[in-house]
Structure formats: structure tokens, C-alpha cells
């Protein structure tokens, strides 16, 4: 499988179901995972939505199985692979443009 974005990275949305009593601890642990670029505490079908970036499918698989799924309180995940980004939001922070 080829990389799926213009930066040469494999990217996926990882929707996470967690034990409600451990949600804060799961978010804290996810913040320490280097490959996770974004974390959203959501209300709906999932408990947490994250965006994971990796250099390859193999690296992504390792992050998912050896890091995310090993976090105490993570019950299961549902992954959606990004095939192509049609629109990205660039947010300026302190006069620095993030892309």
C-alpha cells in the first residue's frame, strides 16, 4: 500500500472505545504516543477520536497494537484509513503557520 498523503506519511483516524472510569487516564496516555497528531474527546458512538500518522502501514500497525491497544482502559478501536485529504485547515499559532 502506498503512502496516502502529500507529506509521504500513512494517516488514519483511530476511533477509540474506552472504559468510562478511565477516560482521563487514556487521554493522558494517548498524549504521550508520538505518532498521534490529534486527540478529540467526543460524544457519540466513540469516546475518543485520534489522528495517527506513520511512515508505513507496518509502523501504524505497531502503534495501534503495541501502544494504543495496550493502554489500560482502551476496550476497542475502529480504524479509518485516510486515502486522500481534500481540505486541511491551517491554524496559525503565535504567528507560526501549522500545516
PEDA-V514165 format. One line per field, one symbol per residue. ss: DSSP state (H for helix, E for strand, L for the rest). psi: psi as a letter, one per 40 degrees, with the letter a starting at -180 (. if undefined). burial: + if it has 24 or more other C-alpha atoms within 12 Angstrom, else -. Layout:
# PEDA-V514165
ss->???
psi->???
burial->???
This chain:
# PEDA-V514165
ss->LLLLLLLLLEEEEEEEEELHHHHHHHHHHHHLLLLEEEEEELLLLLLEEEEEEELLHHHHHHHHHHHHLLLLLEEEEEEEELLLLLLLLLLEELLEELL
psi->hiieieefihiihhhhhihdeedddddddddehdehdihhhihadidhhihhiieidddddddddecdeehhehdiihhhhhdhhdhihhhhhfehhh.
burial->--------++++++++++----+--++--+--+-++--++-----+++++++++-----++-++--+++-+-++--+++-+------------------
